[in-house]
């Protein structure tokens, strides 16, 4: 698919430095909840991180807009994103992609997210709620920055067991809450080293783990 424009519509504050930005694609866009997009915002004097970024789509496919949620930092890209005015156009560079999506499984589901890593789970849960599908999962959500994005929304989903933490999630923390961790299907959204589950003492099989790392985010920025 050729690149197309996304037209900025509005933004709203989530918590702390986290904001959600809503865009209207110039033609219909199809994606599966949990997938990501790559966008470009050309701007003057970009820093070393450049003009392109990858973001999980925070909205669900049935919602009116393609939305991304992110912490607004001092990078030139984030400042250009935050400064967008309604009607401004940015470039969608690729079709939505990624396999970090809801996989029906006989194994109980565990979601583990830190900070803005909650976005794929927010999209998946909103999508399933819209279609009346079961939300049976256990979500462990850590937020070490002020404010918890989407906390009220997540707490309202029936069938979702939500555990909020104010310290980074580790394998040890998960094991303290989940006795049969190795028997679960575990989704992790955060820095690659966030939750080492393979090998002793947890011994979670590699095919029981789905991982979604957020490029351009340091651990402290999640």
DARA-V237672 format. One record per backbone hydrogen bond with DSSP energy under -1.0 kcal/mol. CO is the residue of the C=O (numbers start at 1). NH is the residue of the N-H. E is the energy in kcal/mol with one decimal. If there is no record, write none. Layout:
co->{CO CO}
nh->{NH NH}
e->{E E}
//
This chain:
co->{4 5 6 7 8 10 12 15 17 18 18 19 20 21 22 22 23 24 32 35 36 37 38 39 40 47 51 53 55 60 66 67 68 70 75 76 77 78 79 81 85 88 90 91 92 97 99 108 109 110 111 112 113 114 115 116 118 119 120 121 122 123 124 125 126 127 128 129 137 138 139 140 141 142 148 150 151 154 157 161 163 165 170 171 172 173 174 180 181 185 186 187 188 189 191 197 199 205 206 208 210 212 214 218 219 222}
nh->{92 26 90 24 87 22 20 18 72 14 15 70 12 68 9 10 66 7 35 57 97 55 93 53 91 50 41 39 37 63 23 58 21 19 79 80 81 82 83 84 88 8 6 40 4 36 101 185 138 187 140 189 142 117 118 119 122 123 124 125 126 127 128 129 130 131 133 132 161 111 163 113 165 115 151 154 155 157 160 139 141 143 174 175 176 177 178 183 184 110 210 112 212 114 194 204 203 208 209 186 188 190 217 221 222 116}
e->{-3.5 -2.0 -2.4 -2.7 -3.0 -3.1 -2.6 -3.1 -2.9 -2.5 -1.3 -2.3 -2.3 -2.1 -3.1 -1.0 -2.7 -2.9 -2.3 -2.5 -2.1 -2.7 -2.8 -2.2 -2.2 -2.1 -2.6 -2.7 -3.1 -1.9 -2.3 -2.4 -3.2 -2.6 -2.3 -2.2 -2.6 -2.5 -1.4 -1.3 -2.5 -3.4 -2.5 -2.2 -1.6 -2.8 -2.0 -2.6 -2.0 -3.1 -3.4 -2.8 -2.8 -2.5 -1.5 -1.6 -2.4 -2.1 -2.4 -2.8 -2.2 -2.1 -2.4 -2.6 -2.0 -1.6 -2.7 -1.1 -2.6 -3.1 -3.1 -2.5 -2.8 -3.3 -1.7 -2.7 -2.3 -1.1 -1.1 -3.1 -2.7 -2.1 -2.3 -2.6 -1.7 -1.0 -2.2 -1.9 -1.7 -2.7 -2.9 -2.7 -2.9 -1.4 -2.3 -1.9 -3.2 -2.1 -1.5 -3.3 -2.8 -1.3 -1.2 -1.8 -1.2 -1.3}
//
